[in-house]
Amino acid sequence: MSYQPDKNRYQKMQYRRCGNSGIKLPLISLGLWHNFGEIDNYENCREIFHTAFDNGITHFDLANNYGPPPGAAEITFGKIFKEDFKPFRDELIISSKAGWGMWDGPYGDWGSKKYLVASLDQSLKRMGLEYVDIFYHHRPDPETPLEETMGTLDLSVSQGKALYIGISSYNPSETERAIKVLKELGTPCLIHQPKYSMLDRWVEVGLLDVLGKEKVGCITFSSLAQGILTNKYLNGIPEDSRVGRHLSNGAIDETQVTPKVIEKVKKLNELAIKRTQSLAQMAIAWVLKDERITSVILGASKPKQVTDAIGALQNFAFSKEELSSIDGILKE
Ligand SMILES: NC(=O)c1ccc[n+]([C@@H]2O[C@H](COP(=O)([O-])OP(=O)(O)OC[C@H]3O[C@@H](n4cnc5c(N)ncnc54)[C@H](OP(=O)(O)O)[C@@H]3O)[C@@H](O)[C@H]2O)c1
């Protein structure tokens, strides 16, 4: 039988406006960096997708290089889309990106027009889509003129291959410049995608102020620190965890699960229990407490991690005392 999404899905989610655009995003989005590659079980991928959409998650975040191997997550998405989600295309916000190494030679990486144009065409083909909703430049390129990179993002919109434009991991001054160039081109920057969690707070030093001032949305990644900010590593490293699976490609490994980190995580876990939340829920809620954050992109290896994350929406208010306890634990 064909997939029938839960009729009550939009009652289960809350949506925030993305900057001053017309688009609202779910407070929790789903990312396909890990868990959707060739090494992963397809039926599990499909179930994660169903669980997400059944809970009102309308935004799915991809990139050309997600896998492994690079490109595989877009192929997995394409298959799920074709089988289950084609009738719901207009209910979905699908993003992809280019900016990391994708193919050999000087034209398969960074931010040239040559690379970005070819990469987006490849992504659309792998996903079986006519357009993406958001096309991102994945990381700043120190060599290519910003005008060339932003000009190519603008071109993708005028060609109808993308509806909106985003940037990822640009620092505050690079962000200000990119926003200005895009504004001049007539294609406003919809959104910035930075890393942000209790364990990595760089966006608090300038970036969120720029985004707030310019009214550009902000969608965060690795807000669970790839799983460290959950209860999974409290008693060792489970074999089926991201660390236990010994993945490469930017995945965390044993060196990041140190006794010092776990000591902090245990204290945060106690605080989460007092708030009647799981640690994953508290970690997501902590990011969402700032209204300038449009959405948190969750990574999930199991459907129940999606439902756990949705539980964060029950309470993303923090008392002053809770916030200072968290700051105290993080500073130890
Ligand atoms: N723009 C960029 O440069 C960039 C970079 C990285 C990521 N991203 C985007 O952000 C998305 C999320 O990144 P991420 O995967 O690092 O995010 P994350 O949400 O910090 O970590 C996800 C991992 O945490 C574990 N987890 C999730 N929920 C859990 C729960 N309730 N209980 C226990 N463990 C739980 C799972 O790992 P296990 O496998 O251990 O179960 C899951 O795969 C990516 O898919 C991608 O779309 C963007």
The ligand as a Tripos MOL2 file, in Angstrom:
@<TRIPOS>MOLECULE
LIG
   48    52     1     0     0
SMALL
NO_CHARGES

@<TRIPOS>ATOM
      1 N1         26.4110   22.7350    6.7380 N.am      1 LIG1
      2 C1         27.2890   21.8910    7.1780 C.2       1 LIG1
      3 O1         28.5010   22.0470    6.9920 O.2       1 LIG1
      4 C2         26.8110   20.7000    7.9510 C.ar      1 LIG1
      5 C3         27.7200   19.9040    8.6730 C.ar      1 LIG1
      6 C4         27.2100   18.8390    9.4020 C.ar      1 LIG1
      7 C5         25.8470   18.5810    9.4090 C.ar      1 LIG1
      8 N2         24.9970   19.3500    8.6780 N.ar      1 LIG1
      9 C6         23.5350   19.0760    8.6220 C.3       1 LIG1
     10 O2         23.0280   18.8890    9.9290 O.3       1 LIG1
     11 C7         22.4420   17.5890   10.0500 C.3       1 LIG1
     12 C8         22.6110   17.0700   11.4370 C.3       1 LIG1
     13 O3         23.9870   16.9400   11.7570 O.3       1 LIG1
     14 P1         24.4620   15.8300   12.7670 P.3       1 LIG1
     15 O4         24.1140   14.4870   12.2410 O.co2     1 LIG1
     16 O5         25.8560   16.1350   13.1390 O.co2     1 LIG1
     17 O6         23.4590   16.1940   13.9870 O.3       1 LIG1
     18 P2         23.2010   15.7920   15.4610 P.3       1 LIG1
     19 O7         21.7250   15.9240   15.5690 O.co2     1 LIG1
     20 O8         24.0800   16.5820   16.3510 O.co2     1 LIG1
     21 O9         23.6400   14.2490   15.6190 O.3       1 LIG1
     22 C9         22.8910   13.2410   15.0860 C.3       1 LIG1
     23 C10        23.2180   11.9020   15.7210 C.3       1 LIG1
     24 O10        22.9640   11.9200   17.1160 O.3       1 LIG1
     25 C11        22.4100   10.6740   17.5220 C.3       1 LIG1
     26 N3         21.0660   10.9270   18.0700 N.ar      1 LIG1
     27 C12        20.0900   11.7120   17.5420 C.ar      1 LIG1
     28 N4         19.0100   11.7210   18.3370 N.ar      1 LIG1
     29 C13        19.3010   10.9360   19.3870 C.ar      1 LIG1
     30 C14        18.5710   10.5680   20.5430 C.ar      1 LIG1
     31 N5         17.3290   11.0090   20.7700 N.pl3     1 LIG1
     32 N6         19.1570    9.7440   21.4300 N.ar      1 LIG1
     33 C15        20.4090    9.2900   21.2200 C.ar      1 LIG1
     34 N7         21.1490    9.6000   20.1260 N.ar      1 LIG1
     35 C16        20.6040   10.4250   19.2210 C.ar      1 LIG1
     36 C17        22.3990    9.7890   16.2910 C.3       1 LIG1
     37 O11        23.6370    9.1160   16.2210 O.3       1 LIG1
     38 P3         23.8320    7.5300   16.2900 P.3       1 LIG1
     39 O12        24.2460    7.1540   14.9290 O.co2     1 LIG1
     40 O13        24.9330    7.3910   17.2840 O.co2     1 LIG1
     41 O14        22.5380    6.9260   16.7260 O.co2     1 LIG1
     42 C18        22.3280   10.8050   15.1850 C.3       1 LIG1
     43 O15        22.7730   10.3110   13.9470 O.3       1 LIG1
     44 C19        23.1530   16.7790    8.9670 C.3       1 LIG1
     45 O16        22.4250   15.6170    8.5870 O.3       1 LIG1
     46 C20        23.2430   17.7870    7.8610 C.3       1 LIG1
     47 O17        21.9960   17.9030    7.2070 O.3       1 LIG1
     48 C21        25.4560   20.4010    7.9610 C.ar      1 LIG1
@<TRIPOS>BOND
     1     1     2 1
     2     2     3 2
     3     2     4 1
     4     4     5 ar
     5     4    48 ar
     6     5     6 ar
     7     6     7 ar
     8     7     8 ar
     9     8     9 1
    10     8    48 ar
    11     9    10 1
    12     9    46 1
    13    10    11 1
    14    11    12 1
    15    11    44 1
    16    12    13 1
    17    13    14 1
    18    14    15 2
    19    14    16 1
    20    14    17 1
    21    17    18 1
    22    18    19 2
    23    18    20 1
    24    18    21 1
    25    21    22 1
    26    22    23 1
    27    23    24 1
    28    23    42 1
    29    24    25 1
    30    25    26 1
    31    25    36 1
    32    26    27 ar
    33    26    35 ar
    34    27    28 ar
    35    28    29 ar
    36    29    30 ar
    37    29    35 ar
    38    30    31 1
    39    30    32 ar
    40    32    33 ar
    41    33    34 ar
    42    34    35 ar
    43    36    37 1
    44    36    42 1
    45    37    38 1
    46    38    39 2
    47    38    40 1
    48    38    41 1
    49    42    43 1
    50    44    45 1
    51    44    46 1
    52    46    47 1
@<TRIPOS>SUBSTRUCTURE
     1 LIG1         1 GROUP 0 **** ****
